[in-house]
Every structure is written in C-alpha cells, then in structure tokens.
C-alpha cells in the first residue's frame, strides 16, 4: 500500500475488496470513534451503506440527522435493472 499524505490528524485504514466478511462494516464496528458530536458521510454499495448507517445510529447512538448517506449501486444489479426500477 502507498501512503496517503495529509496534513490532517487522520488514521488511514486500507480495506481489501473481496476479503471474507464485510470488511467495511467490520472496520467501522472495530473503530474507536473520536469524542464529540460526530457527523458521517457514507456513499457506496447500497447494502453496505445501509448497514453502516444502521450501525452508527442504532449501535453507536449517532443522531440520524448527522448521517448523510447514499447508495450508488447494488451488488448483483446491472445498470439496466436499476433503470427499469426507476421507469
């Protein structure tokens, strides 16, 4: 992995797609969140985004209004499937 230079006080965790389990959800569940009033912006595969939001709001007690989320695609669905749902 390469370094991701930043002037922020940030910890970077690289997740490998295709790993067993749900690497993104597992990483967030294991993460120690900073104190204070959190805000989360989540975007990605719809099922993962939904699971992350549920975890933050339900398990971690983050105010649901402080979580912005959008699912850009759905695992196993083609672009044609998604367009048909909209039409």
TIPAMAR-291242 format. One line per field, with one value per atom (N, C-alpha, C): residue number from 0; atom name; x, y, z. Coordinates in pm, whole numbers, plus 50000, padded with zeros to 5 digits. Layout:
BEGIN
nr NUM  ...
atom CA  ...
east X  ...
north Y  ...
up Z  ...
! end
This chain:
BEGIN
nr 0  0  0  1  1  1  2  2  2  3  3  3  4  4  4  5  5  5  6  6  6  7  7  7  8  8  8  9  9  9  10  10  10  11  11  11  12  12  12  13  13  13  14  14  14  15  15  15  16  16  16  17  17  17  18  18  18  19  19  19  20  20  20  21  21  21  22  22  22  23  23  23  24  24  24  25  25  25  26  26  26  27  27  27  28  28  28  29  29  29  30  30  30  31  31  31  32  32  32  33  33  33  34  34  34  35  35  35  36  36  36  37  37  37  38  38  38  39  39  39  40  40  40  41  41  41  42  42  42  43  43  43  44  44  44  45  45  45  46  46  46  47  47  47  48  48  48  49  49  49  50  50  50  51  51  51  52  52  52  53  53  53  54  54  54  55  55  55  56  56  56  57  57  57  58  58  58  59  59  59  60  60  60  61  61  61  62  62  62  63  63  63  64  64  64  65  65  65  66  66  66  67  67  67  68  68  68  69  69  69  70  70  70  71  71  71  72  72  72  73  73  73  74  74  74  75  75  75  76  76  76  77  77  77  78  78  78  79  79  79  80  80  80  81  81  81  82  82  82  83  83  83  84  84  84  85  85  85  86  86  86
atom N  CA  C  N  CA  C  N  CA  C  N  CA  C  N  CA  C  N  CA  C  N  CA  C  N  CA  C  N  CA  C  N  CA  C  N  CA  C  N  CA  C  N  CA  C  N  CA  C  N  CA  C  N  CA  C  N  CA  C  N  CA  C  N  CA  C  N  CA  C  N  CA  C  N  CA  C  N  CA  C  N  CA  C  N  CA  C  N  CA  C  N  CA  C  N  CA  C  N  CA  C  N  CA  C  N  CA  C  N  CA  C  N  CA  C  N  CA  C  N  CA  C  N  CA  C  N  CA  C  N  CA  C  N  CA  C  N  CA  C  N  CA  C  N  CA  C  N  CA  C  N  CA  C  N  CA  C  N  CA  C  N  CA  C  N  CA  C  N  CA  C  N  CA  C  N  CA  C  N  CA  C  N  CA  C  N  CA  C  N  CA  C  N  CA  C  N  CA  C  N  CA  C  N  CA  C  N  CA  C  N  CA  C  N  CA  C  N  CA  C  N  CA  C  N  CA  C  N  CA  C  N  CA  C  N  CA  C  N  CA  C  N  CA  C  N  CA  C  N  CA  C  N  CA  C  N  CA  C  N  CA  C  N  CA  C  N  CA  C  N  CA  C  N  CA  C  N  CA  C  N  CA  C  N  CA  C  N  CA  C  N  CA  C  N  CA  C  N  CA  C  N  CA  C
east 50084  50000  50089  50038  50111  50053  50136  50091  49997  49908  49815  49850  49928  49972  49856  49857  49754  49812  49762  49801  49706  49602  49504  49559  49501  49533  49442  49485  49399  49471  49394  49443  49379  49459  49410  49412  49300  49292  49252  49339  49310  49230  49119  49035  49045  49058  49076  48942  48898  48772  48787  48681  48682  48727  48765  48803  48679  48701  48588  48512  48384  48301  48262  48240  48203  48311  48422  48537  48507  48423  48394  48316  48209  48129  48212  48290  48374  48474  48532  48630  48564  48446  48377  48332  48285  48246  48365  48483  48602  48667  48630  48696  48658  48754  48730  48700  48578  48537  48580  48614  48655  48537  48568  48463  48408  48299  48237  48112  48068  47947  47987  47958  48002  47913  47972  47899  47956  47871  47918  47860  47944  47901  47938  47836  47858  47804  47886  47842  47908  47834  47891  47782  47812  47717  47601  47479  47359  47348  47373  47362  47463  47584  47689  47657  47611  47575  47463  47363  47251  47299  47385  47437  47523  47602  47685  47599  47495  47406  47336  47286  47219  47314  47437  47536  47561  47587  47618  47502  47382  47264  47219  47203  47148  47246  47368  47466  47552  47585  47676  47604  47474  47397  47418  47468  47484  47345  47321  47193  47173  47060  47035  47045  47019  47031  47176  47268  47411  47476  47394  47447  47386  47468  47426  47471  47382  47416  47349  47416  47359  47420  47335  47381  47391  47508  47529  47500  47515  47487  47444  47393  47351  47422  47487  47561  47468  47511  47435  47335  47313  47218  47294  47242  47302  47245  47307  47256  47115  47091  46959  46855  46891  46798  46759  46856  46830  46747  46776  46698  46553  46534  46399  46318  46383  46317  46272  46348  46315  46202  46193  46097  45964
north 49882  50000  50124  50227  50352  50444  50537  50635  50734  50788  50890  51017  51106  51223  51315  51363  51455  51542  51662  51749  51732  51650  51624  51523  51523  51421  51302  51218  51111  50977  50874  50737  50678  50621  50562  50410  50347  50201  50156  50078  50027  49898  49890  49770  49704  49574  49499  49444  49486  49436  49287  49214  49071  48990  49059  48986  48922  48820  48750  48843  48821  48903  49034  49132  49266  49361  49375  49448  49592  49661  49799  49805  49728  49726  49676  49570  49517  49622  49698  49801  49913  49955  50062  50011  49889  49832  49829  49799  49788  49922  50024  50155  50225  50294  50380  50518  50563  50692  50805  50919  51032  51083  51148  51205  51331  51380  51499  51465  51558  51540  51489  51363  51306  51347  51340  51355  51250  51179  51077  51103  51089  51095  50959  50884  50747  50735  50681  50656  50527  50451  50327  50229  50101  49995  50002  49995  50021  49938  49809  49725  49761  49791  49831  49965  50059  50192  50180  50101  50082  50020  49919  49854  49950  50032  50129  50232  50280  50379  50317  50196  50128  50110  50075  50057  50190  50295  50424  50476  50469  50522  50428  50301  50206  50161  50127  50071  50177  50282  50384  50508  50517  50630  50762  50758  50881  50930  51058  51117  51091  51036  51000  51121  51241  51363  51400  51335  51361  51258  51177  51076  51101  51145  51163  51038  50979  50852  50842  50771  50742  50614  50528  50405  50430  50414  50440  50319  50200  50080  49970  49860  49747  49622  49552  49431  49335  49288  49192  49254  49385  49450  49518  49503  49570  49712  49792  49927  49920  49823  49806  49772  49689  49656  49783  49864  49984  50086  50098  50190  50143  50010  49957  49987  49984  50016  50162  50248  50392  50422  50344  50370  50320
up 50000  50000  50000  49942  49942  50049  50093  50191  50124  50203  50157  50236  50176  50252  50288  50412  50458  50569  50580  50690  50808  50788  50893  50993  51111  51210  51178  51087  51035  51038  51067  51055  50931  50844  50720  50734  50704  50705  50565  50503  50370  50383  50312  50311  50175  50175  50052  50006  49889  49833  49805  49832  49807  49928  50036  50156  50217  50298  50361  50454  50466  50554  50490  50572  50528  50577  50503  50555  50599  50527  50564  50694  50705  50826  50944  50923  51031  51080  50988  51026  51106  51066  51139  51276  51283  51413  51510  51459  51543  51573  51499  51513  51642  51698  51813  51755  51774  51719  51811  51755  51840  51923  52032  52115  52048  52100  52043  51966  51886  51806  51668  51639  51512  51395  51277  51151  51058  50986  50893  50755  50653  50514  50456  50410  50363  50221  50131  49993  49946  49865  49813  49774  49790  49757  49856  49805  49885  50013  50006  50124  50231  50189  50283  50346  50265  50316  50420  50389  50482  50613  50605  50725  50808  50743  50815  50887  50820  50884  51003  50988  51100  51217  51189  51296  51368  51291  51354  51437  51382  51451  51563  51531  51628  51734  51694  51788  51854  51779  51832  51884  51857  51910  51838  51715  51637  51596  51611  51569  51420  51384  51242  51151  51204  51122  51095  51166  51147  51056  50988  50896  50759  50667  50528  50452  50375  50311  50175  50084  49953  49898  49844  49780  49630  49576  49433  49345  49399  49321  49417  49361  49441  49389  49478  49440  49366  49251  49173  49076  49084  48994  48879  48760  48645  48634  48552  48529  48469  48382  48322  48429  48527  48637  48713  48745  48823  48743  48615  48531  48518  48509  48499  48626  48741  48867  48872  48809  48808  48711  48603  48498  48529
! end
